[in-house]
């Protein structure tokens, strides 16, 4: 039995579609490298202290949209 979290979403794109956006992803990472690295360090620190968040990716996205508005 496959855990629900590991099953594909009905809107999931084939892995090949990711390659179509490599330039956009690379650009995003280049523009946000410092912030992304800081976020990773913070997350690792929280895990070390046992303060892992229980939020799902959907909740994280919803929180971001509430703070910044929908992506354009």
C-alpha positions as CSV (number, residue, x, y, z in Angstrom):
1,X,0.0,0.0,0.0
2,X,1.3,3.4,-1.0
3,X,1.0,6.2,1.6
4,X,-1.4,8.9,0.5
5,X,1.3,11.6,0.6
6,X,3.4,9.6,-1.9
7,X,0.7,9.1,-4.5
8,X,0.6,11.3,-7.6
9,X,-1.7,14.2,-7.7
10,X,-4.3,14.1,-10.5
11,X,-2.8,17.4,-11.7
12,X,0.8,16.2,-11.5
13,X,2.9,16.7,-14.6
14,X,5.2,14.1,-16.0
15,X,8.8,14.5,-14.8
16,X,9.8,15.6,-18.3
17,X,7.7,18.7,-17.9
18,X,10.2,19.8,-15.1
19,X,12.9,20.1,-17.8
20,X,10.8,22.6,-19.7
21,X,11.1,25.0,-16.8
22,X,14.7,24.5,-15.9
23,X,15.7,28.0,-16.9
24,X,13.0,29.5,-14.7
25,X,13.9,27.4,-11.7
26,X,17.6,28.1,-12.2
27,X,16.8,31.8,-12.4
28,X,14.7,31.7,-9.3
29,X,17.4,29.9,-7.3
30,X,20.1,32.4,-8.5
31,X,17.9,35.4,-7.5
32,X,17.0,33.9,-4.1
33,X,20.1,31.9,-3.2
34,X,20.8,33.8,0.1
35,X,17.2,33.5,1.3
36,X,16.9,29.9,0.3
37,X,20.1,29.0,2.1
38,X,19.0,30.9,5.2
39,X,15.7,29.0,5.2
40,X,17.5,25.7,4.9
41,X,19.8,26.6,7.8
42,X,16.8,27.7,9.9
43,X,14.9,24.5,9.1
44,X,17.9,22.4,10.1
45,X,18.3,24.3,13.3
46,X,14.6,23.8,14.1
47,X,14.9,20.1,13.4
48,X,18.0,19.8,15.7
49,X,15.9,21.4,18.5
50,X,12.9,19.1,17.8
51,X,10.8,22.0,16.6
52,X,9.7,20.6,13.3
53,X,6.6,22.2,11.8
54,X,3.6,20.0,11.1
55,X,2.4,22.1,8.2
56,X,1.7,20.5,4.9
57,X,2.9,22.0,1.6
58,X,-0.7,23.2,1.0
59,X,-0.7,25.1,4.3
60,X,2.7,26.7,3.5
61,X,1.5,27.8,0.1
62,X,-1.8,29.2,1.6
63,X,0.2,31.1,4.2
64,X,2.4,32.6,1.5
65,X,-0.5,33.6,-0.6
66,X,-2.2,35.3,2.4
67,X,1.0,37.3,3.1
68,X,2.0,38.1,-0.5
69,X,-1.1,37.5,-2.6
70,X,-1.4,34.9,-5.4
71,X,1.5,34.2,-7.8
72,X,1.3,36.0,-11.1
